[in-house]
Each structure stands twice: as structure tokens, then as C-alpha cells.
Amino acid sequence: MIKAKMVTGLVSCALCLPLAQAGGLSIADADLTLAGGVSAGVLYSDNTGGSNNTETTITDVLLELSAPADKGLGFVAAYGSLPQNSIVSNVPATPTSSSSNMKLQYGYLTVKPTDAVTIDVGVLGTKIGYEVANTYANAHVLLGAVWNAQPVYYDGIRASFAVGEGSMFVEANEDTATGATSGYVIGGSTKLGAADLSVAYYNANKARDIIDIIVSGEIAGIPVAANIDFQKIDSEAATPGMDDNAMGIALYAAPSLGGYTVPVRFEYLDDGSSGIYGGMKSGYSITVTPTYHYGKNAFVRAELALVASDNKIFTDKNSVAQDSKTSAALQAGFTF
């Protein structure tokens, strides 16, 4: 509560400053940076399990205040609402107000004892996964099914080390998303020819293990990426007679022409009977998001997404089981 009140006060002060001060702030002897974004849209999906299938909402609002750790100590604090709508369950049966999700989303102190070592302590954003919770920073309005089975934010401490052209990190956390009360992550990133490679191993104590691989780069001038997850449920959390592992693959491409981009995401999901991807034995999703960019800071986009499973994991408004979900969205956003 104290953290939330502190960040709210800082944000209120920032909003009172002239527009020309946005981005870089100078307060006393500190150089601060204000960043974030706001997006809103209309979301639709069928087979939601209820009669509600359309929602008009703030899809993100986030204000991030930070100070660099170039003098040995810095911080990041982000306050706002991140509903985290996904292609699996983007329209709730009972709509909720965006304001109910207003809180400190993440915030941590950064200690930098040397140029090669950084230590972050507080509420951390995970390094697992290619997509992020604030959708205006992604190529798509709705988050993917692979993302939906990954951790997001949690209390923890992370040490990062510069190693040549790459980096490594180790982390201890208190992520409870999978039923664990503690866990750890180790990983690193490097160049692989013209591509960027990141690999991480996530262990939620007595809950779940994840091996996360991300490769990104360009093919024929088109930005592309792949996010591959291998997940395994620990014996303490596994259901007898059910599968204890799953695999998710997400592929991304974003061709562009002038101010237009047409990002495409394709996912393959192999859940077996583990329930990690919602009980989907196997299936796929495809998302297409034509986007027009007003310079670097604003955009408007439309989206069409399909999730299909070889077993019936969705239900329509009459509670009849279905094997697919189709979603559509319109969104506009501004970032700074």
C-alpha cells in the first residue's frame, strides 16, 4: 500500500508538468524518465461460455517512472491497469471495470556495483516469453496462448551479468501463479549470427518447470521471431493418470510498407491432458493485425484471431462444447 501511494503521488506530479517536459524529467539532482502508454478498444469473441461477447474497455494504461543506475543506484516504478486480454479468454462472462486493476504493476530498485553487474530487487517483470503484458508494446491486441501459460510479474531478486556481447542472469522469486511459493530462473542471451537468442530455465518449486527459448531477427527485411516453451508439471502437482508435460510454439512476422504493418502470429500447442494450455490435446492459433502507425507514438489497428483445438475446450452461450474460438478487436493507442 505504501508503494502504491508513493507511485500514485509521483505520477500525479508528473501529469501536472508541461507537455514539453514529457519523457525526460529533472527533479532536484536526479534525472528521471517518464514512459508508458494508453490504449483502448472494442473486443469481441464467440464461445465465451456466456451471453456477453463484446466489451469496450481500456486495454492498457501504464505510467513508468525510472532513474538510471549509472551512479550505482536506480529504480523503476510502473502504476496502471493491465487487463492482459488473450485470445484464449479475452471477453469475460461478467465484464470488469478497468479501474479495478489499477495498481503498482511492477517496481524495483536497481543496484549496479560495476558496469558488468546489475541487481534488481522488488516486483520484477519475468524474462520468460516474447510478449509483454502491456499490449501496446506488442504487435497484437490480444496476447497469445503461449504467453497465457507463462509467468508475468512477481516479487524477487535478479542479478544480471554482462558477458561479452551477451548477458546472463540468475533470479530467486516468490511467484505464486502456478501454485508455488518460491522459485528460481537462470538464463542468458547472445548473438547467433544475425539473430538474437535467449534461453531461460524457470523452476517453480513443487509446481512447474519451463524451458523458454526465443530467437529473433530479420528475413528479407521482415522482423521475425520464434518463442518455444517446454513445460513440465512437478510430481507434487501432477494429477495421477494425466500428462505432466506440454509444448507451445509461437511464430511471429511483421511485414511493413510505409506507415502500415501487418503482424502475423501462428501458434502450435500440444497440451496432452496436462491442462497447461487449457486442456487442449493439440491445436493451433493464428492472429492477423493490420496496423497503421501515426509516426512513432500512435497507432490504430484491427485484429482477427482463431484458436482451434482437436477437442472441445470452449463453450457457447448455451453451454454447448465447441472446438474453436474466433476473436476480433479494434484498438488505438499512444505511447511515450
C-alpha positions, -999 to +999 in steps of 0.1 A: +000+000+000+028+024+008+045+016-025+012+022-044+006+056-027+042+067-034+039+059-071+005+075-073+019+107-059+048+106-083+025+101-113+002+129-102+031+153-100+043+141-135+009+148-150+010+184-137+041+192-157+040+209-191+039+186-221+073+198-232+087+180-201+073+146-210+099+119-215+128+134-195+122+149-161+147+168-140+139+169-103+165+184-079+197+164-086+180+134-102+174+127-139+141+108-142+124+093-172+087+091-177+074+065-201+043+044-207+012+043-229-026+043-231-047+021-254-084+014-257-105-007-279-135-029-286-131-067-281-153-095-294-152-132-292-176-161-296-178-191-274-171-172-242-193-195-221-219-167-215-241-143-233-216-115-232-193-114-262-183-078-267-165-054-244-154-018-248-125-011-225-092+005-217-069-023-228-038-007-211-028+024-192+006+025-176+029+052-163+065+042-157+089+064-138+126+055-136+161+067-128+192+051-143+216+032-121+247+048-138+258+062-104+253+029-086+216+030-076+184+035-097+148+024-097+117+016-119+081+020-108+051+014-130+015+021-120-016+014-140-041-011-154-031-041-175-061-063-181-040-088-201-067-099-226-058-130-245-070-150-275-080-178-251-103-158-228-104-122-239-141-113-231-152-122-196-187-136-190-190-107-164-172-076-176-150-059-150-140-022-148-105-014-159-101+008-129-104-023-106-070-033-119-052+000-112-022-009-090+016-010-089+022-034-117+060-037-112+087-017-094+122-024-082+154-008-070+185-014-091+220-017-077+249-015-101+282-022-082+301-025-115+295-019-152+291-056-157+268-064-128+232-053-121+210-064-092+172-057-092+151-062-061+113-058-059+084-067-082+100-079-113+088-085-149+096-120-160+122-127-186+102-157-198+084-152-231+085-130-261+053-109-255+048-085-226+017-077-205+012-041-218-004-049-252+005-015-268+042-028-267+032-059-287+024-064-323-011-077-314-041-065-295-047-099-278-020-118-261-012-153-274-019-187-259+018-194-253+020-162-233-011-172-214+008-201-198+039-180-188+046-161-156+043-123-157+052-102-126+063-114-092+084-105-061+120-114-065+157-105-068+176-108-100+213-105-107+224-098-143+259-101-157+274-087-189+293-115-208+310-104-240+282-094-264+256-111-244+244-114-208+234-139-181+211-137-151+201-156-120+169-150-101+150-161-070+113-153-069+081-157-050+058-164-080+025-179-069+009-181-103+014-219-106+007-227-070+043-225-058+055-201-031+091-198-044+112-205-075+142-196-094+152-187-130+186-189-148+192-177-183+211-157-208+211-140-242+236-137-270+240-132-308+236-162-330+249-149-363+225-122-374+198-133-349+193-127-311+190-158-289+176-160-254+173-192-233+159-194-198+151-222-173+122-214-149+116-236-118+085-231-096+092-252-065+069-283-064+048-268-093+062-265-128+094-262-149+097-242-181+125-242-207+119-210-227+137-203-260+134-170-280+150-164-314+145-131-332+159-114-363+150-105-399+144-125-430+144-105-463+140-073-442+109-086-423+112-088-385+106-124-374+107-143-341+100-176-325+092-185-289+093-221-279+083-234-245+087-269-230+067-272-198+066-300-172+045-303-141+064-315-110+053-348-094+039-330-064+015-310-085+007-336-113-027-353-115-024-391-115-032-406-149-028-372-167+001-359-188+027-339-170+042-320-199+033-297-227+049-277-256+040-244-271+055-227-302+047-192-313+060-177-346+059-140-354+064-120-386+056-083-392+059-072-428+056-034-433+050-009-461+052+028-453+032+036-422+014+002-423+024-031-408+006-065-409+019-086-380+010-123-381+013-147-352+010-185-356+010-208-326+011-246-322+000-260-289+005-296-276-011-299-242-020-336-240-041-339-208-018-317-187-041-287-187-012-262-192-028-248-223-064-251-212-068-288-217-061-286-254-048-320-265-033-303-295-043-272-315-032-240-331-040-203-333-035-177-360-037-139-354-035-112-381-034-075-370-033-048-398-019-017-382-015+020-392+012+040-373+009+077-368+046+083-365+064+066-336+039+073-308+004+064-320-014+036-339-047+022-348-052-014-356-078-042-363-074-078-354-088-112-362-078-143-343-087-180-344-079-207-318-087-243-328-084-275-308-088-311-317-110-315-286-139-293-274-125-270-247-147-239-253-185-235-247-211-213-263-237-192-246-259-224-244-231-243-226-226-265-257-190-276-261-171-261-290-136-268-305-128-232-316-129-196-306-129-166-330-119-132-317-118-097-332-107-064-319-102-027-328-077-008-308-060+026-308-030+035-286-005+062-278+030+055-263+056+079-248 
